Amino acid sequence: ASEAALVNAPGDPYVEVLAGLERVRVRYLMIGAMGIGEHFRAGSNHIVTNDCDLMLPRDVVSVAAAIGLLQQLGFGLSAGGEPLVEPDDVIFAGIVRNGACVRGTKDTTVIDLVLHAVELDFEAMWPRQRLFVYGGHPTRVAPLEDLIASKRAAGRTKDKLFLEQFREIIEELQARERREGPAQPPTGT
């Protein structure tokens, strides 16, 4: 992965997607390593990640709008390892019913539209979201405690390694949030 995931050059495809979701009014929360990375940036630390995981509410309208946006931006789409060439209402309903992850790829950029993640409840996190500025655009990020709990509960080797690698930074951010409340997001990134 390159540092493009965190350094927002003009034409950054992550910024295009995030700004597009705001424009078409799709509720989303950034989760995964990139979501944790946004909390880190608020504390002046950086991580690099290979993809951007965006959790959506489990409804057909949101899924259809997000998929339509990715298509409009030139992303190739797949779900369950199968290409999504011309998704329709039946496909959208199946994605929602099964809680499937839709992957969008464009060059080296990977966006995962996630409907289900271990220990994460979209509707419970929505009112507690953090709003950061990413590439000059508002970005909705799941709460740090929820993201850490999800990584722990997933139990995957890569998640355990991630938590160990960034243990000191995570502990520092958690202690600061307990003392002062959540870090203020950066305004100029």
Buried (B, 14 or more C-beta within 10 A) or exposed (E): EEEBBBEBEEEBBBBBBBBBBBEEEBBBBBBBBBBBBBBBBBBEBEBBBEBBBBBBBBBBEBBBBBBBBBBEBEBEBBBEEEEBEEBEEEBBEBBBEEEBBBBBBBEEBBBBBBBEBEEBEBEEBBEEBBEBBBBEBEBBBBBBBBBBBBBEEBEEEEBEEBBEEBEEBBEBBBEBBEEEEBBEBBEEB
